[in-house]
Amino acid sequence: MRGWASLLGVSPSPPGAAVDLERLVVDAGALTGTDPGLPSPGVMAGWLARYGLAVAKHRLAAIIATVPMHRRGGTAAIVAAAIDAGGPPDLSLALRACDTRAGDLPDPTPPPPEHRVLASNPWLRDRMLRKGDLRCSIVECLRFDVQGVVPSCATLATLTGTTRAAVIKALRSLYAEGDVTIRPREGSRRDYEVRLAHLGVPS
């Protein structure tokens, strides 16, 4: 997958573009052992162990939950190996979402150095600063799943597998940081339309 070439610092991502990291992890896990173009599970586990802070954990878990159970084992093994190798403990959100036995864990391969990975993927910086928290999941859901806008906070809660209250708290921070615009939902005094501010989506 071309996205992994970028993550491994082999080729840069296109200017201004970002890789859908969570979907890449899930798709790679589902195809492990069947796609010769993929890096080995050990390489992916090593990358997640070192750069797992960049992963939007709630979104990753929510995407895993949409995958048929028989296709989750590879993802479970990669994530479990990353955690065992010192990756962020909150990757366990994704492991719980797999809800299946991980099987034999791959031996993680040391990943490329940070300067090389970030040079090829400058969009990772914001993700790592947010440590893949709920704010990160909201931004990436808006970017990749809904073309920059959702009609309600309830929609974001569904997309991230969290509660409306947790989403509203995270949105307050994102609004203060200038990453989203929020306006009252038409016909409602308690819900809000949310737009990703830096996609050029009209507000």
Secondary structure by P-SEA (a helix, b strand, c coil): caaaaaaacccccccccccaaaaaaaaaaaacccccccccaaaaaaaaaacccccaaaaaaaaaaacccccaaaaaaaaaaaaaacccccaaaaaaaacccccccccccccccaaaaaaacccaaaaaaacccaaaaaaaaaacccccccccaaaaaaaacccaaaaaaaaaaaaaacccccccccccccbbbbbbccccccc
